[in-house]
Amino acid sequence: MAGGWARDGAVSEQIEASINDELARMKTRKAPVGESLTHCAECEEEIPEARRKAIPGVKLCIDCMQERDNAFKARGGINRRGSKDSQLK
């Protein structure tokens, strides 16, 4: 079903392109490398042995890692549609 001037399947293509972009971005994330630290690189709390075994090369404790993961990271959005409505949102 096309909407407005869009051709059939255009919305599905937009969704698929967005998913592929996000998957590509996630693949570029670097996994920890090297030996795990016994103490957190930021707060110097001891990193539990179970965490060090589960994630080889871990450098941060759970609290510091959660804080870093929850930090806002602005990324440029892509207006694939190019319509007036999508630019107003």
Backbone torsions as a table, in degrees:
resi	resn	phi	psi	omega
1	MET	NA	121.5	179.2
2	ALA	-92.8	148.6	177.4
3	GLY	-119.5	126.9	179.2
4	GLY	65.6	-126.9	-177.0
5	TRP	-92.2	-2.4	-177.8
6	ALA	-72.6	146.0	178.1
7	ARG	-82.4	166.3	179.9
8	ASP	-59.0	135.1	177.3
9	GLY	85.0	0.1	-176.6
10	ALA	-65.1	-39.4	-179.3
11	VAL	-66.4	-43.3	177.9
12	SER	-61.7	-38.8	177.7
13	GLU	-65.2	-38.0	177.7
14	GLN	-63.5	-45.6	-179.9
15	ILE	-63.4	-46.0	-179.9
16	GLU	-62.4	-40.6	178.7
17	ALA	-65.2	-39.1	178.2
18	SER	-65.2	-42.3	178.4
19	ILE	-63.7	-44.7	179.6
20	ASN	-62.9	-38.3	176.9
21	ASP	-62.5	-44.0	-179.1
22	GLU	-67.5	-40.3	177.2
23	LEU	-62.8	-41.0	178.0
24	ALA	-64.2	-39.1	178.6
25	ARG	-65.2	-40.2	-179.4
26	MET	-68.7	-33.3	179.7
27	LYS	-68.1	-24.7	-179.3
28	THR	-82.4	-9.8	177.6
29	ARG	-63.6	136.7	-176.4
30	LYS	-90.8	132.6	175.7
31	ALA	-81.6	153.9	177.7
32	PRO	-57.9	143.8	-178.3
33	VAL	-127.1	146.8	176.4
34	GLY	92.2	-163.8	-179.4
35	GLU	-80.1	148.4	175.9
36	SER	-72.7	145.9	175.3
37	LEU	-83.2	150.8	176.5
38	THR	-82.3	-24.3	179.0
39	HIS	-128.5	147.4	-177.1
40	CYS	-59.6	138.2	-179.3
41	ALA	-70.8	-20.3	-178.7
42	GLU	-100.1	-51.1	-174.3
43	CYS	-106.1	-7.9	178.5
44	GLU	65.2	18.5	171.1
45	GLU	-73.8	152.6	179.2
46	GLU	-69.5	135.9	176.3
47	ILE	-90.2	124.0	-178.8
48	PRO	-57.1	145.5	-178.1
49	GLU	-60.5	-36.5	179.5
50	ALA	-61.2	-39.1	178.1
51	ARG	-67.5	-40.5	-179.8
52	ARG	-64.4	-35.2	178.6
53	LYS	-75.3	-37.6	-177.3
54	ALA	-71.2	-34.6	-177.6
55	ILE	-125.9	90.7	179.0
56	PRO	-59.5	133.6	178.2
57	GLY	87.4	11.3	-178.3
58	VAL	-65.9	138.6	-177.4
59	LYS	-118.6	-15.5	-175.6
60	LEU	-122.2	149.7	173.9
61	CYS	-73.5	171.6	-176.6
62	ILE	-61.8	-44.6	-178.3
63	ASP	-61.6	-46.0	-179.8
64	CYS	-66.6	-37.1	179.4
65	MET	-66.9	-42.1	178.2
66	GLN	-64.0	-40.4	178.4
67	GLU	-62.3	-41.6	179.0
68	ARG	-68.1	-41.3	179.6
69	ASP	-65.9	-34.4	-177.2
70	ASN	-84.0	-8.9	179.3
71	ALA	-64.6	139.8	-178.9
72	PHE	-69.8	129.2	177.4
73	LYS	-124.0	107.6	-179.0
74	ALA	-74.3	133.1	175.1
75	ARG	-127.0	145.2	178.6
76	GLY	-70.0	128.4	177.7
77	GLY	-84.0	156.8	179.5
78	ILE	-114.6	125.0	176.6
79	ASN	-89.7	88.4	-177.1
80	ARG	-72.1	-28.8	-173.1
81	ARG	-77.7	-42.1	177.8
82	GLY	73.9	10.7	-179.4
83	SER	-88.3	163.2	179.7
84	LYS	-62.0	-40.9	-178.7
85	ASP	-62.2	-42.9	-177.0
86	SER	-71.5	-23.0	178.8
87	GLN	-79.7	-22.0	-179.0
88	LEU	-82.9	-16.2	-177.1
89	LYS	-76.7	NA	NA
